[in-house]
Amino acid sequence: MQLDKTTVVVCGGASGLGLATVQRAHAAGANVLLVDLARSAGAEVVASIGERAKFAAADVTDPEAVAAAFDAVPFDTPVRAVVHTAGRGGPQRVLNKAGEPAQLAPFEDVLQLNVVGTFNVLRFGAARIAQEDTTEDDERGAIVLTSSVAAFEGQIGQLAYASSKAAIVGMTICAARDLASRRIRVCTIAPGIFDTPLMNKVPEPVRAALGESIPNPQRMGRPEEYAGLAVHILENPYLNGATVRLDGAVRMSPA
């Protein structure tokens, strides 16, 4: 699938991995709809890109807002690609320092954004792509979801985050099989330690140590490397139902 003369929807596209994907898809010739929170920098991002980029404000956990964003795509080109990067973590152990059970609300909040939000984007994105005609290669489009290496090696204190990211891995093959008859592919990227805006709050010695913990290349991942893989998945018609680790061969330690 060639991205020129198509529409790509990037959810969580105002910063980090999503922003890099917006820029990469736009450079590949696509019209890009950036979906993010109203308070995000989405409007400023599309203004800086200029032509062929638009912003839609939506909370991915809000079904009506997500549906509205896909229903009101402001381009005439077919919607063939969705990349979803929105998500967050939050420290949580099964028992706190006093030996008391973890609070339920923080766990639910992380799952609401990471799992329910992902499912909302998946289902409404698939419904929108399914409206398009098939290409010469007999496909309608593709969806890329975002998990994490924490899905496989969750660290101490990552209970909610690791659980949510494992759920996204579990969605991938099921969704790919569900949507095969519609000729829509689904893959997931599981990034390792990436140099995103969240890392700006981390002291430099800690950042350096994180980079040194990665076997090769011995540095944090760059958002443009995520974007390059996301676009390759969209363009490669035989990538389907796979979760691809993008992590420099890192395997997370318990802490």
N, C-alpha and C positions, 0 to 999 in steps of 0.2 A: 504494500500500500504506500503510494507516494503521498506526502502530506500537502504538497502544493495543490491548490484548488479544493481544499477540504477545510472543515472547521475542527479545531481541537479545543476541548474544554478542559481547563486545568483548575481543579478545586484545591484551595490552599495555595493559590499562585502568587500571593503578594510578597512572599519572602522565602528565603532558604531554597530548599529543593524544588518547590513549586515555581518560584520566580525563575530559577535557572531553566526549568522546563518550558515556561512561557517563552523565554528568550530563544531557546533552541528550536522550538516548534515554529516560532515566527520566522526565524532565520531560514528554516527549511521551506518557507513559502506558504505556511498555513495561516488562515484566519484564526485568531486565538481569543476565546472567551475566558477571562480570568474570573473565577468565582472565589470570593472570600468574605470575611465579615465586613460589615459597613464601616467599622472603625479601623480597618486595615489600611495599608497604603495602596490598595488595588487601583484606585482612580489615578493616583500619581504614577504608578507603574505604567498603565496603558497610555497615559499622556506622554510619558517619556519615550515609549516605543513608537507611538504615532499610528500611522495607518495600519489597518488589519488587526487591531487589538481593541477589545472592549471589556468593560468591567460590569459584573453583576454582583450585588451584595446579597449574601445568603449565609445563614448558619446551617452547616451540613446536617445538624441534628434536627432541623425543622423540615418535615416532609413537604409542607406547602411551599416553603421558600426554595427548596431544591427543585421541586417540580416546576415552579415558575421560572427559575433560571434556565432550565432546559427547554421549556415551552417557548421562551422569548429569545432564543438565540438570534442575534442581530445580523446574521450573514445569510447570503443566498447559497453559499457552498454547503455541500452535504456534511452533516455531523458524523464523522467516522472515528473519532478518537476521544477518549476521556482518560485523564491522568489525575489520580487522587492522592494528595500528599498531606492533607490536614490531619493533625493528631497531636497528642501530648502525653506526658507521663505524670508521675507524682509519687514521692517516696511513701512506701507503705510496707510494713511487715505484718505477718499473721498475728503476732502479739507485740504490744508496745513494751517499753522498758520496764513498766510495772507489772508485766505479765498479763495485761488485760487484752481482750480480743480487739482486733482492729475495728475501726469505725467503718460502717458499711457505705456511708454517703460518698467518701472520696473514691472508693472502689467503683461505685456505680457511675460517678461522674466521668472517670477515665473510660470505662466501657461504653458509656453513652456517646462520647465523642468518637472514640477510635473504632468501635464496632458498629454501633447504630449509624453513626455518620458515614462510615464506609459503605454500609449496606444501602443507605439512602442514595448515595451517589451511584453505586453499582446498579440499583434497580431502575432509577430514573434515567441514568445514562444509557443503559441497555435499551430501555423503551424508546428513547429518542433515536439511537442508532438504528434500531430495527425498522424505523419508518423509511430508511433510505433504500435505494436500489442496490443490488450487488454490483461489485466491480467486475472487470474482465477476469480477475482471478477468483471470482465466486466468493468474495467476502464483503461484509458490510462495514466492518470496523473492528476496533480493539479497545480494551479497557486495561489500564495499568493501575494496580493498587499498591499501597506502600505498607510493608510490615517492618521488621527490624530483626537483627540477629538476636535480640532479646527473646524472640519467639522460641528460640532453640536453647539459648544459654542465659536465661534471665538471672540477673545478679540479686544479691541480698538487697531488699528494699524495693525491688522492681515488680512486686507481685501483680499489681493492677496492670501496669504497662505490659509486662511479659504475657499475661493472660490475654490481653486485648490484641496484641500483635500475633499471638498464636492463633487466635480466632480468624484473623485475616488470612493467614496461611491456609487454614481449614476451608475457608470460603473458595479458594482459588480454583481447585480442580472441580469442585461441585459446580461453580458458576460456569466454568469453561464447558462442562458437559451439558448443563442446562441450556446454554446459549448456542451450542454447536449447530442445532437445526436452524438457528437464525443467522448463522455464519458470522458470529461475533466471538472474537477471541478474548480471553482473560488471563493475564499474568500478574505476578506480584514481584516487587523488588524488596529485598530485605537488606537495607543498608547497615553498615557497621558504624564506626565513629566518624561523623561528618562535621566539617567546620561550617556550621550554620550560625545564624545570629544568636541562637541560644548559647553558643559557646563563647560569645563575647563577654558574658558575665563570669567566666571561669578564669581564675588567675593564670598568668602566663606559665609559671612552673608546672601547674597541673596540665595545661594544654600541651606543653612539651612532653610530659610523661605519657599522656594519652597517645601522642604521635609515636613515641618510641615503643609503645606496647604493640604496635602493628607490625607484623613480620616484613611485609614488602608490598608496596612502598612504605617506608617507615615514616608515615605522616597521616594526618587525618584526611578523610576523603573530601573532595571538592564538589560543591553542588553541581557544577557543570558535568562532572563524571556521572552523577545520577541522571541528569538530563540526557546525556548521550545514550545511556542504556535505555531509558524510557522511550526515546525516539526510535532507537533500533528495534525495540520490541514492537512498536507500532508499525514499523516498516517491514518487518520480517514475518511473512505469512505462516511460517511453520512453528513459530513460538506460541505455544498455547498450553494453559493449565500448569505452568511452571512457576515456582518461586525461585528467584535468582538472587543468591547472596552477592552483595557488592561491598566487600569488607577488607580487602588486602590480606586475606587469610587469617584474620584475627579470630580467636575463640575466647569468649569472655570468661574471665575468672569469676569465682563466687562473689568477690567484692572488688 
